Amino acid sequence: MLTPTSTYRLQIRDEFDLHEAAALVPYLHDLGVDWVYLSPILTAEEGSDHGYDMTDPSAVDPVRGGPDGLAALSEAARAAGMGVLVDIVPNHMGVQTPADNAWWWQLLQEGRGSRMAEAFDVDWDAGGGRIRIPVLGDGEDELDQLSLVDGELRYYDNRFPLAEGSAHPGDSAAEVHARQHYELVNWRRADSELNYRRFFGVNTLAGLRVEVPWVFEESHAEVKRWFDDGLVDGLRIDHPDGLADPEGYLRDLRSLTGGAYVLVEKILEPGETLPAEWDTAGTTGYDALAEIDRLFTDPDGEHALTGSVPVDPFHEMIHHTKRGIADGILRSEVLRLARLVPTDAGLDADVAVDAIAELLTCFPVYRSYLPGGAQYLADAVRDARIRRPDLTDAISTLHPLLNPFLNGVGELSELPRRFQQTSGMVMAKGVEDTAFYRYSRLVSLNEVGADPSIFSIEPLELHRRLLERETANPLAMTTLSTHDTKRSEDTRARISVLSELAEDWVGILGRLEELAPIGDATFAPLLWQSLIGAWPLGRERAHAYAEKASREADLSTHWTAPDEAFERGMHAAVDAAFDDAAVAALITETVERIRDAGWSTSLAQKLLQLTMPGVPDVYQGTEFWDTSLVDPDNRREVDYEARRKVLTDIDFGALPEVGPGAEAKMLVVSRALKLRRDRPELFTGYTAVTASGAAAGHVFAFDRGGAITLVTRLPYGLARRGGWEGTTLELPAGTYTCALTGATVSGGTVHAAEIFATFPAALLVQEDAA
């Protein structure tokens, strides 16, 4: 199996297609990248900037460069000695435009008797034999807006097929609609009446049943061609938790790819590990991101920051938000589960719905993979009984139905299988997409795959985790920024510095609220921290972020029912950051106060991520400072010409200072990537490097087997205490050259002040290493 030493993620879209990616390969090679890592490239909805709404699995998207583009990229990568990793989406298909999805179109046209009825996950009985399509508006006579055009049913710009023989001369559009295998319904009915499985709560992404052999084969035929033709070397699997049988899917994928390198986008809760049976090299690195962030968070700031915001403890909060999701946008999934409860179980239908929703809410991880993970269900049963003693009998009845292995049956029926698919939906929507926008004590910790209630990690604990990663998951990905992160790595690094001046920040926040009140005491800290983390940013970006974040929080305003008065006040506060002299001055002063420490933290965490055990990924453009916010902000165009120029200067020996220019980060990224690619023998182990002295807690260091990483942590506090104060480190014997600065260092006892004299991070290479 070919494996990468590093990857570089590119968002392939109309504006930056595979041909342009191919032209970028020489730059990526010069940067030190080993494999090019592509966002989904199969044909997707027109105008999609992400590709996760695939409509045709049989072809590379023409607007993304088509098969010729993939061939050109692969040829360029091969010529440079690089590999290719591609993101694929097995869980669902895009169905927003039925005419562009031949599979969905056929299903709508032929209904329950269609071959495609086996491909999509539809509860036909719940819809009276029809698929409910939630597209109608709120008018009283929306069906009057239907028309018959060119043998199709039209609703404004929406096109739908007609069942054979269902339209006769003189029939009205509404009469023809009544004879179809689908029913167009009001969009608000999706929450409780939808009868097809979706990706989370997205009505336009319909679940695919890849557990059916022919569905797997036909939906992966193009992927198979990539490997048969030697175009691609590895895959990233999106949302495996949505699949009926992730283990079986990965086993099938191994056969299809010939045992290629495969990663899974799997969220692991603290203490959770990947199922040992899964045929995968590991996760896409959200777990590593969470650990790195917390090394650079000051534990001494936790108390002041926790007391600064009027929110419930995180786990109480997520119980509320998850239950809101189970009772709200995913109620249709809960109702479907309740319909699967055997009638002889003796449960009242409403009680069954309530108990299932509570169990989903109490589930402590994304899902179980029965018989593996049965303890998680047992924990949910325990917690649900504590929270809802009135449901004790119903929960006790449901437990063996949801885990048939309790009574020795040993076979998954539809109810436990579907419960497993649903628990991850509730977790993702309730935590990532709701609670992360409400829990605002330090928002750099609110990232996908992280638990914001865990404030920091001590160096000793991170050493333990990195040693375990080296032993158990050496080929798993590590990352700091992705297309899904709520805030980019450099935005988070600056926000994390606020933990080092927590009490001062509380005062600053209070002053901002006086000058530019937002009207929501829980949302205000999140908005101000995010703007300060990304400052300076354009007014349009700031307003777009505020609107999205406030609606995701779903407290003072909502996506489905925006509160105009609140949003006017919120946008006025954002405008004040640009137009009100006092507000602008306070923001500017705060940013200037933490800016240098933010840069130091950015460089330190980047070097740590690039050299720690695992396969490091660099998200597009983040070899420069990148202060992005949530998508689509983090998918903006990247100026590669500017990056080429800076890389050329560095390759000719320029040693940049840490400052507003991007050169310092380019130096760290390029030197670390090149060393990992060109000297892999230096990265074959893991040994902690110890520090002694008054400021020992401000350094984190490890030896990978000839390459030694040393970084500064909590730099604001370090400066405030007066510097390193004689702190020393013990290096293995030998002579070393710093790959970043070129300085020579001898092994043994060395002073931290010497190591970090010109740079907050060092990458030492043992000169006599084999």
N, C-alpha and C positions, 0 to 999 in steps of 0.2 A: 504493500500500500504506500503510495506516494503521500508525503505529509509536508505541509508548509512550515517554514520557520517564522513567517509573518504573512499578513494579508493587508490589503488596502481596499476598503469598501467604496464602490462607485454607485451612485444612483443613476441608472440608465433610464432615459426618457427621450421624448421627442427633441428637446433642446440640447441633449447630450447623449447621442446614440452610440451604438457599438463601434461604428467607424471612428468616431471621435475618441472613444476609449482606446481603440487600437493605436491611434496616433499618440496617445498619452503614455503608452507603455515604456518608451525609452526614458522618459522623465521618472516614471515609477521605479524603473530598474536603477537609475542613478540615485534615487532616494534611498534605495536599499531594500525595497519591497520584494518579497519572494513570490507571492501569488496575488493575482488580481481577483477581487471579490465583488461579484455583480449582484445588484438587486434583481428581482424577478424580470425575466426577459420574454416569457411566453406572451402571446397576444392578450391584451387586456382591454378594458373599457377605453373608448376614445377619450383622450384628454387626461388619462390617469397619469399622475406624476410619481406613482410608487409601484404599480404593477401587481399589487396584491389582489386586484379584482380581475383575475384571469378569465377570459371568455372563450379561448380556443387553445386547448393543450397540445394541439398538433403542430403548432408552428411558432417560431420566434417572431415576435411582434414586428411587423414591417416598419412601424414608426420608431421602433427602437433599433432599427438597423437590419432586421430580418436575418435570414440564414447567412447571407453574404457578410453581414456585419459580424456575426459570431465567428465565422470562419476567419475573417480578417483579424479579429482580436486574438483568436487562438493562435494564428500563425505568428502574429507579432510577439505574443507571450512565449511561444516555443523558441523563436529566434533569440529571445533574451534570456532563455533558460528559466522561465517563470511558469507557474501553474495557473489554473483558472478554477475558481470556486463560484458556484451559482446558487442563488436563493430560489427555492421552489415552494409552491403553495399547494399541498395536497388536500387540505381540509375543506376548501370551498371554491366556488366559481362566482364570477361577477354576473349578475342577472339584471342589472339596471336597464340595459338595452336588450330585450329578448331577441330582437332580430340579429344581433351580433353574436349570440351564443347559440350555436346550432343544437347543442344538447338540450338546453332549456326550452328553446323554441319547439323542438320535437315533443318534449314533455307536455308543454301547454297545448299543443295541437292534438296529441293522441291520448293524453290523460293516463288514467290508471293502468290501461292495457299497453302502454308504451314500453318499449325496451328501456327507455330512459327512466322509467319509474323506479327501476332498481338502482339507478345511479344517484338519484337525489333522495333526501331523507324526508319524506312527506307522510303525514298522518292523514290519509285520505278519509277515514271514517269521521274524523273530527270536522271535516269541511263538507260533509255530505257528498263525498266523492269528488270534490273540487278543491283546487289549490287556491287559497286566498292570497290575492296580490294587493298589498296596501298602498295604492297609488292615488285614490280619489281624494279630492279636496274637501273642504268643510261645507260647501254649499248644500242646500236641501235637495237639489235636483241634479246632482252631478252625473247621474247616468244619462241625463238628457244631453250631455256633452259628448256622448259616444257617437261615432260615425263609422260607416263602412266605406273603405277606400281601397281599391285595387285588391280585393279579396282578403282584406285584413280589417281587424277592429282597431279603431283609433280613439285615443283619449288625448286630446291636444297633440303633443309630439310623441306620445307613447304609442307604440305599434305592437299588436298582438295577433297571433295566428288564429285561424278559424278551423274548427274541427270539420272533417270531411262531411259534407251533406248537411251542415248546420245552418246554412243561409239560403233562404228562398226568396224569389222575387216578391217584393212588396213588404218583406219583414222590416221592422224597425231595428235599429242598432241595439236597442235595449232587449228586444226579443231574441236577437241572435246571441247577445251576451249571455242570456239565461240558459242557452244550450251548450255553452262551452265547458271545457274541463277545468276551467279556472273561474274565479269570481273576483272581480275588481271591487275592493272595499275601501272605506275611508282609512287614511294612513294612521289615524289614531287607534284603530282596532288591532294593530300589530301587537301591541303589548300583551294583550290577553287572548287574542283569537287567531294568531298566525298558526298555520299548521305545517310549516316546513322549518327544519333546523337551519339556523343562520350562523354566521361568524359573530359571536357575541350578540349585540343588539342591532346589527346592521342588516336591514331588510333586503338590501341589494346584493348581499353575499350569501348564496345558498349553499348549505352543507353538502359535501360530496361523500359518497360511501365507498371509499377506496378499499375497504375490507372485502368488497366483492371482487373476485379475481379479474373478471373482464374489465371492470371499471379501473382497477389499478393498471392493468396492461394498456388499455387505450388512453388513459389520461397520462401515462408515462412513456408512451411510445417515442415522443420527440426527445425526452430526457435520455432514453435508452440509446437513441441515435447519437447523442452527444458523446457518450462513452464508447460506443461501437466505432465511431469515426475519430476518436482520440481528440475531441475538441475541448473536453472539460475533464477536470481531475477530481473534483469534490463537490459536495452539495451542502447547503444550509437548509434545514427543514423548518418551515414556518409553522408555529402553533401545533405541535404534535398532540397536545392535550385535547384538541378537538376531535381526534380520531377515535374510532371505536376500539381499535387495538394497536396502540403505538408500537408495542414490541413486535407484533406480527408484521406491521408495515415496514419497520426498519429491517427485519429479516428479509422481506421481499425485495427491499431496496438494495440490500447487499448482493443478492443474486443478480438483480438487474444491472448493477454498476460494476460487477466483478470485484466487489470488496473495496470500493473507493472510500476515501476520507469523507465522513459525514458528521455534521454537527447538528444539534437540535436547539431550537429556540425554546428552551425550557426554563421557566421561572422556578427557582428553588427557594423555599422559605428557610430561615435560619435553622441549621441543624439537619436539613433534609439533604439527601443524596440522590443521584440518578439511580433508577433501578439497574441493578447489576446485569440483568438479562438483556438490556438494550444494546443493540449492535451499533454503537456510536462512539466517536472519539471524545464526546463531551458536549457541554453547553456552549452557547455563543457569548458567554462572558459577563452577563449581568451580575452574577454572584461575585466575580472578581471586582467589578466596578464598585459594588457596595462596600467591600472590604477596604479598598484603597481609599475611598472617600473618608471613611471613618478614622483612618490613621491620621488624617490631617484636620480632624475636628478636635477642639480642645475640650476635654472632659470637664474642666473647671467652669465652663460656660453653661453647662446643662441646666443648673438650677435657675439661674436668672432668665434664661430663654424660655424655659418651661413655664415660669410664672408670668411671662409677659403676654401670653395669649390666652383668651378665655375659651379653651377647647377641652373636651373630654380626653382622658388618656387614650392613646392611639387604638388600643384593642377594644375599648368601649365604642370608640367612634366607628371602627370598621364593622362592628356588629350592626350598628344602626344603618350604615351605608349599604352593607351587603343585603340586609333585610329589605331595604328600600328598593334595591335592584330586583330581588326575588319577587317582591310584590308589585314591581313596576314594569320596566321594559322587558324583563325576562319572565313575566308571569305566564306567558303562553307556554314556555318550556316547563314550568312547574306544573301547570295544569296537565300537560302531556304526561308527565311522570305520574301524576295522581291517577290518570286514566288507566295506567298500566298496573296499578295495585289490584291484585286478584279480588274478586267480589267476595270470595270465601274468607278473606282476611277480616271481614266484619267492620271495616272502618267507614265511618260517615265520610262522604266525599269532601265536604268542607274541612273537616278535621284532618283528613289526609293531606289536603293542599297546605294547610297551616303547618303541619308537622314536617312535611318535606321541605317547605320553605325555611323552616327553622334549622333543619339539619344542614341544608346547603349554606345557610348563614354561619353556622358554627363550624363548618369544615375548616380545619386549620391550615391546609395547604391547597394547592390548586386542584389536585385530584389524587385518587388512589389508582392502582393498577392491579386489581384483584387477581389472585389472592394476595399479591404484594400490597403493602400499605393498609392492610385491614385495621391496624391500630389507629390510623387517622379517622376512620369511620367510627371506631369505638370511642375515640375522644370526642367526636362531634355528637355522638349519642349521649355521652355523659354530660357535656356542656349544655346541650339542648334541654335535657331533663332538668338541669339546675335552673336554667333561665325560664323555662316554661313547664313547671310542674303539672300544670293542667293538661299537658300533652304527653305525660309519662307513658300512659298505656299505648297511645298511638305510636310513639317513638319506639317503644319496646317491640311492638308488632312489626314495625317497618325494618328494624335492624336486621333480622335474618333474611328478609326479602331483598334488602340492599346488599347483603353479603351472604350468598347461598353457601359459601364455604364454611360458615358457622355450623351448619347442620350436616356437613359432609356431602352435600349434593355435588359440589365441585364443578359447576357449570354456570356460566353467566347467561341469564336470560336478558330480555330487552330492558327491563326495569333497572337492574344494577349497572348494566353497561351504559345506559343513557344517563343515569345519575352521575356516573363518573365524567361523562362528557359535559354535563351541565355545571358541576361544581366549579370548574375552572372559569366558566363564563361569569358566574356570580362573583368570584374572587377578583377577576380582572376589572370588571365594570365597577364593583363596589370599592375596590382599593385603589388601583392605578388611576382610574378615570374619575373618581369622586373624592375619596378620602385624601388623596395626595394633593388635592386643591383646597382642602379644608385645614389640614394639619400643618400649621404655619410657624412652628417655633424656629426651625432652621431648614429652609426648603432645599438646600443642597443635598439633604438626606432623603428627599422624596423622589426616589428614582425607581424605575422598573426593576424588579428583583430585589428591592431593599425593604427593610423594615424600619421606618422612621423612628420607632420607639427605641431602637438601638442607636445611641447617640455617638459613641466613639469606640474605637478598638485600641487597646494598648499595644505597644510594639511587640511584647512577648507573645501575645495572642496571635498577632499577624504572622510572626515567624512560624508559629505552630501550623497555621493554616497554609502557608506557602510551602512548608516542608511536606505537608500532607498532599498538596496539589502536585508537587514534584513526584511524589510516590504513586499517587492514585490516578491523577488526571493530567499527565504531562502534555497531552495533545489537545486539551480543551482550549477554547479561545479565551483571550482576555480582551477587555475593551474599556474605554472611558467615555466614548461618545458613539451613538448610533442614530439611525433614522427615527428611533422611538424615544430617545431620551427627552425628558421634560426640559432639561437645561444642559447645554454642552459642558464639556469638561472644564473649560476656562471660566465659564460663568459660575459653575459650582465651586471652583477653587477660590474665587474671590468671595463668594457668599460664605464659604466655610471659615474665612478669616474673621467674620463677625463673631464666631464662637470665642475668639481670643479677646474680644472687647465687649463681652455680652452685656454688661451693665450699661456701658456707654451706648450700645445699640438700642437698648430699651428706651433710653432718654431721647435718642434721635428719632425713633419710631413715634414716640409720643408727640414730639414737636412736629413731625410730618403730618400727623393726624390733626393737630391743631390748625396747621396752615392750609392743608388740603384734605379735608375729611372725605373718606370714601363711603362711610355709612355701614360698614360691615367690619366689626372688630376682629373677626377671624380671618377675613380675606385680605385686609389691609397689610398685615405683615408679609404675606406671600407676594402681593403685588410689589411692594416697595423693595423687598429683598431681590426679587427677580429683576426689576428695573435697574437697581444698583449693580447687580451682578453683570448685566449686559451693557451698562452705560459706557460710552455714549451710543445710543441707538436712535434711529429715525423715529419721528413722531408716528408715522403710519404703522411701523412695526410695534411700537409700544401700545397703541390703541388696539391693534389686532390681537396681541397677546392678552391684554386685559379683558377683552370681550370673551375670548375663548376660555380663559382660565376661570372667570367668574361664572360662566354658564356651566362649565364642567363641575365646579363646586356645588352647584345646584341648591344654593341656599337663598341668596338675595335675588337671584335671577336664574332663568332656566332656558335651555335650548328651545323647548316647545312653547314656553310662555314667557318671553323676555319681560322683565320689569323695567319699563321705560324710564321711570323716575329714578330708580337706583342707577341704571346704566348712564343716564345723563350726569349724575353726580360723580360716578366713577370716571367717566371720560373727562369731566372737568378737572378732576384730581390729576389725571395723566397730563392734561394740557398745562396744568400748573407747573409740572416738572420742567416744562419748556418755556413758559411765559411768565410765571411769577418769580420775581427776583429772589425772594427769600427761600422759596422751595428749591429753585434751581441751585442756589448757593449751598443749601444744606446737602443736597444730593452730591454736588460737585466736591464739596469738602469731605464728605464721607468716602466717596470713591477715591479721592487723592490720598486719604488717610490709609486705606487698605490696599491700594493698587499695587505697591511694590511687594507686599506680602502675598498678594494674589498671584503675581507673576512667579514669585519664588515657589509657591505651592503648585502652580501649574507645571513648572519644569520638573519639580521633584516627583509629582505623581505620574507624570508622563514617563520619566526615566524608569520609575519603579515598574509601571505597567509593561513597558517594552522589554524589560530584562528579567522579570520574575518568571517562574515556571509557567508554562502554557504557551500558546501561540498568540502573539499580540496582533490585534487589528488596529489599523489607523483609519478612522472615518474620514471621508473625503474632505480635504481642505484643512484638517486640524493639525497639519504640520506648521501652520501659522496660528497665531492667537485666533480663537473662535469663540465669540460670546453670543452664541445662538440660544434661542428659547425653543419651545415646543414646536412640532411641525405645524405648518409648513415652513416655519422660520429656519429650521435646521436643514432644509433642503434647497437653500438658495444656491445660485450659480457660484462656482468657484473660479477664481482668477488664477489659472495655472501658469500664465505667462509670468506673473509677478513671482510665483513660487520658483519657477525655473531660474530666474535671474538670481534670486537669493541663494538657491542651492549651488549655482555656479560659483558665486562669490565665496561661499563657505568651502567648496571643494578646492578653491585656489588659496585657501589658508586664512580667510577672514575669521577673526575671533570676535564675535559680537558681544556687546554689553547687553545686560538684561534691561529692557526698556520697552517703550511703546511699539518699536519696530518688531517685526516677526522673526528676525534673524536668530534670536536665542533659541526659540522653540524649534526652528528648522534645524539648528545645530544638534540639539538633543535627539530629535527624531531620526535624522539621517545617519548620525554616527552610531546610534544604538541599533538601527535596522541593519546597517551594513555589517556591523560586528557580528550580529546574530546570524546573518546569512553567510558571511564569508569565513567566520571562525566558529562553527557550531561546537567544536570540541571544548570551547570555553564555557559552554552552558550545559553541562552534563550532571550537575549536582546542586545541592543547596546547603549552605552552612551560614548560620547567623554570624555577623561580625559585631563584637561587643564594644560598647563605649563606656567610658568612666569620666566622672567629674560632675560639676554642678549643672551643666547643661546637657548631660547625656540623654535626657528625654527628648531633646530636639534633633536627634540624628537617628536615622534608620539605615541599616546597611546589611548586605549579605554578599556571600561569595558563591558564584555559580560554578566554580571549578576552573578559575583562571581569570574570569571577568568579575570584578567587584563593583557593586553598585552602592553608592553612599548618597543619601539625600537629606536635606534639611526639612524638618517638620515644625509646624507652629512657629513660623518665622517672625510674626508680629510680637509674640511673647518673648522670643529670643532677643530681639532688638531692645525691647523694653527692659529686660533684665541686664542689658549691657554687653551682650555677646557671649562668646563661647567660654570665657573664664577658665581657660586651661583644660577644657575637656579634651580627652584623647580617645583614640581608637586603636585596637590591636589588629594589625593586618598580618596575614601569613608571611613568612619569610620570602624574600625575593625583591626584584626591582619591577616597578610598575610605571606605565605611561598612561596618563589620562586621555581617553579617546576624545574628550570634549575640548580640553584646553591645551593638550600637549605637554603638560607639566610632568616631571619625573618625581616619583615617590618611592621611597625605600620602605620595605616591610618592617614589621615590629610596631613599636609604639609611635603613633603619629598624632599631631595636634589637629583637632577639627578646624581650628582657625586657619591652618595651612591648607588643608584639603579644600575648604570652601572660601579661599581668599578672593577668588574672582568670580565664582559661580556657585549657586546654591545646591548644585548636584555634581557628582563626579562618577565617571565610569572608568575604573582602573583596569588595565590589561597587563597581565603578567608577561614580561618580555621573554622569559625563558620557558613559558608554558609549551607543552608538547604540541 
